[in-house]
Amino acid sequence: MKTLARESGNNQKFEIQFNANALKFFSAAGLSASLIVIICNTTLYSFGDLGDWPQWALNLSYWAGSIALAFAGIGFIPTYFALRPAGSFWAVSSSGVLAYFLALGSSGHGSFFAHYSILQAVHNSPGIQELETLVLPIQTYNYFLFFSAIFILFLGSVLYSITVAVRPTLYPRWMALWNPLLIALITIIPGEIEGIPDTVRILSRGIGFHLGLAGHFMLTYYFLRPYFVESSPGSSEK
């Protein structure tokens, strides 16, 4: 078994008994899920702008994106361990709020799929009152989910940056700048520029929040690896 250990400023050793393979799995799961969501979102935005994807590909993208978002949240388990030297409050609040953002994203992905399906049904069968009355409520619910998720992302990102900047963690101080919301804004800006090529706009929107998260999961594992030290069962670190 391996121990994740770090010397704190007062020379007291901070230790976490944790299986390194499990940590690697959680990091890989978060990274893989984020990349899957990028592919799914790019497919969906491509359809909106280019209109050349078959229906089965759109359905698969919606369902796969919703499921992948739920799994991406476990990528923040290593983040918790990287922030643990800062104290339980900071570690749980930062990693927990960011993981909750992805949980809301999973719900939103499914809700947007329902909204799209209803709009498609209305387009194919105009004049059916029962369908048309469903559009406004689910659209309102989607707006609520979207702005709630943005607020949660903002809160989690601020807590994360403050923790890394002013508290002891396993991250270098500059990782405070790898703020998930800040990276998302930088990534999304090209898609909002007037006259930008369709391909750039589609990629920008598809990448969205998830390129920053994928990078965070990779960097977290990278910065945790030096703290793995060999430990035999029943022994303690000195």
C-alpha positions as CSV (number, residue, x, y, z in Angstrom):
1,M,0.0,0.0,0.0
2,K,1.1,3.6,-0.5
3,T,0.7,6.6,1.8
4,L,0.1,10.1,0.6
5,A,2.2,12.3,2.9
6,R,3.4,15.8,3.2
7,E,5.5,17.8,5.7
8,S,3.6,20.8,6.9
9,G,5.2,24.1,8.0
10,N,5.3,23.1,11.7
11,N,7.1,19.9,10.8
12,Q,4.1,17.7,11.7
13,K,3.5,15.2,9.0
14,F,0.1,15.3,7.3
15,E,-0.8,11.8,6.1
16,I,-3.6,10.1,4.3
17,Q,-3.8,6.4,4.1
18,F,-5.1,5.9,0.5
19,N,-4.5,3.4,-2.2
20,A,-2.6,5.1,-5.0
21,N,-4.4,3.0,-7.7
22,A,-7.7,4.2,-6.5
23,L,-6.5,7.8,-6.7
24,K,-5.3,7.1,-10.2
25,F,-8.7,5.6,-11.1
26,F,-10.6,8.6,-9.8
27,S,-8.3,11.0,-11.7
28,A,-8.6,9.0,-14.9
29,A,-12.4,8.7,-14.6
30,G,-12.8,12.5,-14.1
31,L,-10.5,13.2,-17.1
32,S,-12.2,10.6,-19.4
33,A,-15.7,11.8,-18.5
34,S,-14.8,15.4,-19.2
35,L,-13.4,14.5,-22.6
36,I,-16.5,12.5,-23.4
37,V,-18.7,15.5,-22.5
38,I,-16.6,17.7,-24.8
39,I,-17.2,15.3,-27.7
40,C,-20.9,15.1,-26.9
41,N,-21.4,18.8,-26.6
42,T,-19.4,19.4,-29.8
43,T,-21.7,17.0,-31.7
44,L,-24.8,18.8,-30.4
45,Y,-23.5,22.3,-31.2
46,S,-22.5,21.1,-34.6
47,F,-26.0,20.0,-35.2
48,G,-27.4,23.4,-34.2
49,D,-25.1,25.2,-36.6
50,L,-24.5,22.7,-39.4
51,G,-27.6,20.5,-39.1
52,D,-25.9,17.4,-40.6
53,W,-25.9,14.8,-37.7
54,P,-28.3,11.8,-37.8
55,Q,-30.8,11.6,-35.0
56,W,-29.2,8.6,-33.4
57,A,-26.0,10.5,-32.9
58,L,-27.8,13.4,-31.3
59,N,-29.7,11.0,-28.9
60,L,-26.5,9.2,-28.1
61,S,-24.7,12.5,-27.4
62,Y,-27.4,13.7,-25.0
63,W,-27.5,10.4,-23.0
64,A,-23.8,9.9,-23.0
65,G,-23.2,13.5,-21.9
66,S,-25.6,13.2,-19.0
67,I,-24.0,10.0,-17.8
68,A,-20.5,11.2,-18.2
69,L,-21.1,14.4,-16.3
70,A,-22.3,12.3,-13.3
71,F,-19.0,10.3,-13.4
72,A,-16.8,13.4,-13.9
73,G,-17.7,14.5,-10.3
74,I,-15.6,11.7,-8.8
75,G,-12.6,13.4,-10.4
76,F,-12.8,15.9,-7.5
77,I,-12.0,13.1,-4.9
78,P,-8.2,13.6,-5.6
79,T,-8.8,17.4,-5.3
80,Y,-10.2,16.8,-1.8
81,F,-6.9,15.0,-0.8
82,A,-4.8,17.8,-2.5
83,L,-6.7,20.4,-0.4
84,R,-6.9,18.4,2.8
85,P,-3.8,20.1,4.5
86,A,-5.8,23.3,4.4
87,G,-8.4,21.8,6.8
88,S,-11.6,19.9,6.5
89,F,-13.8,22.9,5.9
90,W,-11.7,24.2,3.0
91,A,-11.2,20.8,1.4
92,V,-14.8,19.7,1.6
93,S,-16.3,23.1,0.6
94,S,-14.1,23.6,-2.4
95,S,-14.1,20.1,-3.9
96,G,-17.7,19.3,-2.8
97,V,-19.2,22.5,-4.4
98,L,-17.3,21.9,-7.6
99,A,-18.5,18.2,-7.7
100,Y,-22.1,19.4,-7.1
101,F,-21.7,21.7,-10.1
102,L,-21.2,18.6,-12.3
103,A,-24.2,16.9,-10.7
104,L,-26.3,19.9,-11.6
105,G,-24.8,19.7,-15.1
106,S,-25.8,16.1,-15.5
107,S,-29.4,17.0,-14.6
108,G,-29.3,20.0,-16.9
109,H,-28.0,17.9,-19.8
110,G,-31.0,15.6,-19.5
111,S,-33.4,18.5,-19.1
112,F,-32.0,20.2,-22.3
113,F,-32.5,16.9,-24.1
114,A,-36.2,16.8,-23.0
115,H,-36.5,20.5,-24.2
116,Y,-35.0,19.7,-27.5
117,S,-37.2,16.6,-28.0
118,I,-40.3,18.7,-27.3
119,L,-39.2,21.4,-29.7
120,Q,-38.5,18.8,-32.4
121,A,-42.0,17.2,-31.8
122,V,-43.6,20.7,-32.1
123,H,-41.7,21.4,-35.3
124,N,-42.8,18.0,-36.8
125,S,-46.4,18.2,-35.6
126,P,-47.3,21.9,-35.3
127,G,-50.7,22.8,-33.9
128,I,-50.7,20.1,-31.1
129,Q,-51.6,22.2,-28.1
130,E,-50.5,19.7,-25.5
131,L,-47.0,19.7,-26.9
132,E,-46.8,23.5,-27.3
133,T,-47.8,24.1,-23.7
134,L,-44.8,22.1,-22.5
135,V,-42.2,24.3,-24.1
136,L,-42.4,27.3,-21.8
137,P,-42.3,25.5,-18.5
138,I,-39.3,23.3,-19.4
139,Q,-37.5,26.2,-20.9
140,T,-38.0,28.2,-17.7
141,Y,-36.7,25.2,-15.7
142,N,-33.7,25.0,-17.9
143,Y,-32.9,28.6,-17.3
144,F,-33.2,28.0,-13.6
145,L,-30.8,25.0,-13.8
146,F,-28.3,27.0,-15.9
147,F,-28.1,30.0,-13.6
148,S,-28.0,27.8,-10.5
149,A,-25.1,25.8,-12.0
150,I,-23.2,29.0,-12.9
151,F,-23.6,30.3,-9.3
152,I,-22.4,27.0,-7.9
153,L,-19.4,27.0,-10.3
154,F,-18.6,30.6,-9.2
155,L,-18.8,29.7,-5.5
156,G,-16.7,26.6,-5.8
157,S,-14.1,28.3,-8.0
158,V,-13.7,31.2,-5.6
159,L,-13.4,28.8,-2.6
160,Y,-10.9,26.7,-4.5
161,S,-8.7,29.7,-5.5
162,I,-8.8,31.2,-2.0
163,T,-7.8,27.9,-0.5
164,V,-4.9,27.3,-2.8
165,A,-3.7,30.9,-2.6
166,V,-3.7,31.4,1.2
167,R,-3.8,27.9,2.8
168,P,-1.4,25.0,2.9
169,T,-2.2,22.5,0.2
170,L,-0.5,20.0,-2.0
171,Y,-0.8,22.4,-5.0
172,P,1.8,25.1,-5.9
173,R,0.4,28.6,-5.3
174,W,0.0,29.3,-9.1
175,M,-2.7,26.6,-9.3
176,A,-5.0,29.2,-7.7
177,L,-5.1,30.7,-11.2
178,W,-6.4,27.4,-12.6
179,N,-9.8,28.4,-11.5
180,P,-12.5,26.3,-13.3
181,L,-14.7,29.3,-13.9
182,L,-11.8,31.5,-15.2
183,I,-10.6,28.8,-17.6
184,A,-14.2,28.3,-18.8
185,L,-14.6,32.0,-19.5
186,I,-11.3,32.1,-21.5
187,T,-12.4,29.1,-23.4
188,I,-15.9,30.3,-24.2
189,I,-14.9,33.8,-25.3
190,P,-13.9,32.9,-28.9
191,G,-17.3,31.4,-29.5
192,E,-19.0,34.8,-28.8
193,I,-16.8,36.9,-31.1
194,E,-18.7,38.3,-34.1
195,G,-17.7,36.8,-37.4
196,I,-15.7,33.9,-35.9
197,P,-15.6,30.8,-38.2
198,D,-18.2,28.2,-37.5
199,T,-15.6,25.5,-36.6
200,V,-14.0,27.7,-34.0
201,R,-17.4,28.7,-32.5
202,I,-18.6,25.1,-32.4
203,L,-15.3,23.9,-30.7
204,S,-15.4,26.8,-28.2
205,R,-19.0,26.0,-27.2
206,G,-18.4,22.3,-27.1
207,I,-15.3,22.6,-24.9
208,G,-17.1,24.9,-22.6
209,F,-16.4,24.3,-18.9
210,H,-14.9,20.9,-19.4
211,L,-11.5,21.6,-20.8
212,G,-10.6,23.5,-17.6
213,L,-11.9,20.6,-15.6
214,A,-10.0,18.0,-17.6
215,G,-6.8,20.0,-17.1
216,H,-7.5,20.3,-13.4
217,F,-7.9,16.5,-13.0
218,M,-4.6,15.9,-14.9
219,L,-2.7,18.5,-12.9
220,T,-4.1,17.3,-9.6
221,Y,-2.8,13.8,-10.1
222,Y,0.5,15.2,-11.3
223,F,1.0,17.2,-8.1
224,L,-0.1,14.3,-5.8
225,R,2.2,11.7,-7.3
226,P,5.4,13.0,-5.5
227,Y,3.7,12.5,-2.1
228,F,3.3,8.7,-2.7
229,V,5.6,6.8,-0.4
230,E,5.9,3.1,0.1
231,S,4.3,1.7,3.2
232,S,3.9,-1.9,4.4
233,P,0.8,-3.1,6.2
234,G,0.9,-2.4,9.9
235,S,3.8,0.0,9.7
236,S,3.6,3.8,10.3
237,E,5.4,6.7,8.6
238,K,8.2,8.3,10.5
